[in-house]
Structure formats: structure tokens, C-alpha cells
């Protein structure tokens, strides 16, 4: 006995040493920072797991009710001499209680569904409001950009018109004076004239390019502002969705908690009764079968003797 105890201690020490060798060093792993999307997935996963547990509990309760009914059908009042009236009445009481719990569960689930529908409507309203807010910001930015295009276009057109007018006046003046010039003056004046016209054309092009560049920069700025606004709204939607998920889970758990304790006690009582009654029913089947065999033998023997 002492040697066996020493062996157990030695095995326990070896297992502990092995566990210490393979145990991960937590200091080597960096901390995990879950973002909003990861948290949302985790909340949904936990809610799905809880819903799966509750679903299995409903199935277990239904299976127990079916088994109670099947066994009680084999334990009629005429068989009280064998199974005992107390056993049968206890089973009938458990079956009745199970049906009452089913009705109570259905009522609670109906109330739960109503609460969840209200929550779903609240969530839908929130999402519609946030989407409308996003659309409002898009329309505002588009309107501001359209106003910017009109305003900058009007200023550009006015400036271009002024330069074009100056250009036209220069051309008319040059045409009027050109005929009175000597050949040498005409060459010099023509060169200066076209140089001035080219400068005015350059100014017009510069004004148009500046307006185009300014409009592009303004558009980029407004688009960046809009993206930031939409990102903030999407973040608010995501965070509120997590709140709605937690509220849904809380509602489910609150309603299920009202019946889970009673169902748990009932299931335990059912399992005890089913285990004992199933054994008795099987035993009676064996005895009935033996009685049939005995009667056949007796009848056969009696007929032969006669």
C-alpha cells in the first residue's frame, strides 16, 4: 500500500513538471485590444450560444414530457397492484406540471417576442435616423459644392470677360493705328501687340486653371469632411448595435430565468421518476413474458395428459 502511494505521488509530480514545461509564458503574449467590430462579433457569438442552450433546454423538456406520457400509458390504473398508485399519481403529476411549464414557457416567450419586437422597432428607427442623417450631410455637401461651382464660375466669367474686353480693345486700337505706321514701326508694334495679346490669353488660362484647381481642392476637402462624418455615424451605429444586442440578450435571459429554475427542478424529478419507472416497466414485461411461457407450457402439458 505504501509503494502504491509513493507511485501516485511520483506520477503527480511528473504531471506537474510536464505541465510547467508546456504552460505558455503569458508575459510573451501582447495584450489584446478588441475593436468595436470584434466586440460586436463576440456579443453576437455569446447571444447565439445562449440561444442554443435555451433551445436545447426546450427540446429536453419536450422529450421528457413525451417519455412521461409513453410510460404512463403502460402504467394504467389497472396496474396499480404492480407499480403502486403513488408511483402512477406522481408521474401524472409530473406530466401535468410539465404541461403547465410548457404553457408558462409559451406565455413568457410570447411576452419576450413582444419585447424583442419593440426593441427591433426602436433599432430600426435609430438606423433610419442615422441613415437619414448621412443622406442629409451628403445633400448639404453637394449643395455647398454646387454653390461653390456657381460662385467661382461667376467670378471667373467676370474676370475673363474683363480681360477679353481689354484684349478686344487692344486689337481694335492696333488695327486703327496700324495703317499710319511706317514699316519699321509696324513690325515693332505688331510684335508688341501680339505679345500683349498672348499675355492676356495666358491670364485667361491661368484664371481658369486656378479656378479648376481651387474647385478640386475644395471638393477634396468637402469629401474628406463627409467621409469623416459618415465614419462617425457608422461608428455610432456599430456601438448602438452592440447596445441593442446586449439588451436583446438581457431580455432573453430575464424571461428564461423566470422558468429555468422551475424547469430544472422538474427535469430532475422527471429523470428520477423515469429511471425508476422504466426499470419497473421493463421488469413487468419480463415477468409477463415468463408468465405467458409458463401458461403455454402448462396448457400444453395439461392437453397431453388428457
URKASUL-V873909 format. One record per backbone hydrogen bond with DSSP energy under -0.5 kcal/mol. CO is the residue of the C=O (numbers start at 0). NH is the residue of the N-H. E is the energy in kcal/mol with one decimal. If there is no record, write none. Layout:
((CO:NH:E) (CO:NH:E))
This chain:
((0:4:-1.9) (1:5:-2.2) (2:6:-2.2) (3:7:-2.1) (4:8:-2.2) (5:9:-2.4) (6:10:-2.6) (7:11:-2.3) (8:12:-2.1) (9:13:-2.2) (10:14:-2.5) (11:15:-2.0) (12:16:-2.6) (13:17:-2.5) (14:18:-2.4) (15:19:-2.3) (16:20:-1.6) (17:21:-2.1) (18:22:-1.5) (23:25:-0.9) (24:27:-2.0) (25:28:-1.2) (30:32:-0.5) (31:33:-0.6) (34:38:-2.5) (35:39:-2.3) (36:40:-2.1) (37:41:-2.4) (38:42:-2.7) (39:43:-2.3) (40:44:-2.5) (41:45:-2.6) (42:46:-2.4) (43:47:-2.5) (44:48:-2.3) (45:49:-2.5) (46:50:-2.4) (47:51:-2.1) (48:52:-2.1) (49:53:-2.5) (50:54:-2.2) (51:55:-2.3) (52:56:-2.0) (53:57:-2.0) (54:58:-2.1) (55:59:-2.6) (56:60:-2.4) (57:61:-2.2) (58:62:-2.5) (59:63:-2.4) (60:64:-2.1) (61:65:-2.0) (62:66:-2.4) (63:67:-2.6) (64:68:-2.4) (65:69:-2.3) (66:70:-2.5) (67:71:-2.7) (68:72:-1.6) (69:73:-0.6) (70:73:-1.2) (71:74:-1.2) (75:78:-2.2) (76:79:-1.7) (78:81:-1.6) (78:82:-2.4) (79:83:-1.3) (83:87:-1.8) (84:88:-3.0) (85:89:-2.2) (86:90:-2.1) (87:91:-2.7) (88:92:-2.5) (89:93:-2.3) (90:94:-2.5) (91:95:-2.6) (92:96:-2.7) (93:97:-2.5) (94:98:-2.2) (95:99:-2.3) (96:100:-2.7) (97:101:-2.0) (98:102:-2.4) (99:103:-2.7) (100:104:-2.8) (101:105:-2.7) (102:106:-2.4) (103:107:-2.6) (104:108:-3.1) (105:109:-2.1) (106:110:-2.2) (107:111:-2.8) (108:112:-2.9) (109:113:-2.0) (110:114:-2.3) (111:115:-2.7) (112:116:-2.4) (113:117:-2.2) (114:118:-2.3) (115:119:-2.7) (116:120:-2.5) (117:121:-2.3) (118:122:-2.6) (119:123:-2.6) (120:124:-2.4) (121:125:-2.3) (122:126:-2.6) (123:127:-2.6) (124:128:-2.4) (125:129:-2.4) (126:130:-2.7) (127:131:-2.5) (128:132:-2.1) (129:133:-2.3) (130:134:-2.5) (131:135:-2.4) (132:136:-2.1) (133:137:-2.2) (134:138:-2.6) (135:139:-2.4) (136:140:-2.6) (137:141:-2.7) (138:142:-2.5) (139:143:-2.6) (140:144:-2.6) (141:145:-2.3) (142:146:-2.4) (143:147:-2.4) (144:148:-2.5) (145:149:-2.3) (146:150:-3.1) (147:151:-2.9) (148:152:-2.1) (149:153:-2.6) (150:154:-2.3) (151:155:-2.3) (152:156:-2.7) (153:157:-2.2) (154:158:-2.2) (155:159:-3.2) (156:160:-2.4) (157:161:-1.9) (158:162:-2.3) (159:163:-2.9) (160:164:-2.4) (161:165:-2.4) (162:166:-2.8) (163:167:-2.5) (164:168:-2.5) (165:169:-2.3) (166:170:-2.2) (167:171:-2.4) (168:172:-2.5) (169:173:-2.7) (170:174:-2.2) (171:175:-2.0) (172:176:-2.1) (173:177:-2.0) (174:178:-0.6) (176:179:-1.0) (177:180:-1.2) (181:185:-2.8) (182:186:-2.1) (183:187:-2.0) (184:188:-3.2) (185:189:-3.0) (186:190:-2.0) (187:191:-2.2) (188:192:-3.1) (189:193:-2.7) (190:194:-1.8) (191:195:-2.3) (192:196:-2.6) (193:197:-2.5) (194:198:-1.9) (195:199:-2.2) (196:200:-2.4) (197:201:-2.3) (198:202:-2.3) (199:203:-2.2) (200:204:-2.5) (201:205:-2.8) (202:206:-2.6) (203:207:-2.2) (204:208:-2.7) (205:209:-2.8) (206:210:-2.2) (207:211:-2.4) (208:212:-3.0) (209:213:-2.8) (210:214:-2.3) (211:215:-2.3) (212:216:-2.6) (213:217:-2.5) (214:218:-2.5) (215:219:-2.5) (216:220:-2.3) (217:221:-2.8) (218:222:-2.6) (219:223:-2.2) (220:224:-2.4) (221:225:-2.5) (222:226:-2.6) (223:227:-2.2) (224:228:-2.3) (225:229:-2.8) (226:230:-2.6) (227:231:-2.2) (228:232:-2.3) (229:233:-2.9) (230:234:-2.2) (231:235:-2.3) (232:236:-2.4) (233:237:-2.6) (234:238:-2.7) (235:239:-2.5) (236:240:-2.4) (237:241:-1.7) (238:242:-1.7) (239:243:-2.7) (240:244:-2.5) (241:245:-2.5) (242:246:-2.4) (243:247:-2.5) (244:248:-2.4) (245:249:-2.5) (246:250:-2.4) (247:251:-2.5) (248:252:-2.6) (249:253:-2.7) (250:254:-2.3) (251:255:-2.5) (252:256:-2.4) (253:257:-0.7) (254:257:-0.6) (255:258:-1.4) (255:259:-2.4) (256:260:-0.7) (258:262:-2.7) (259:263:-2.7) (260:264:-2.2) (261:265:-2.3) (262:266:-3.0) (263:267:-2.2) (264:268:-2.3) (265:269:-2.7) (266:270:-2.8) (267:271:-2.0) (268:272:-2.5) (269:273:-3.5) (270:274:-2.3) (271:275:-2.2) (272:276:-3.0) (273:277:-2.9) (274:278:-1.5) (275:279:-1.8) (276:280:-2.9) (277:281:-2.4) (278:282:-2.2) (279:283:-2.5) (280:284:-2.1) (281:285:-2.0) (282:286:-2.5) (283:287:-3.1) (284:288:-2.4) (285:289:-2.4) (286:290:-2.6) (287:291:-2.2) (288:292:-2.2) (289:293:-2.7) (290:294:-2.5) (291:295:-2.4) (292:296:-2.4) (293:297:-2.5) (294:298:-2.9) (295:299:-2.6) (296:300:-2.9) (297:301:-2.9) (298:302:-2.1) (299:303:-1.8) (300:304:-2.0) (301:305:-1.7))
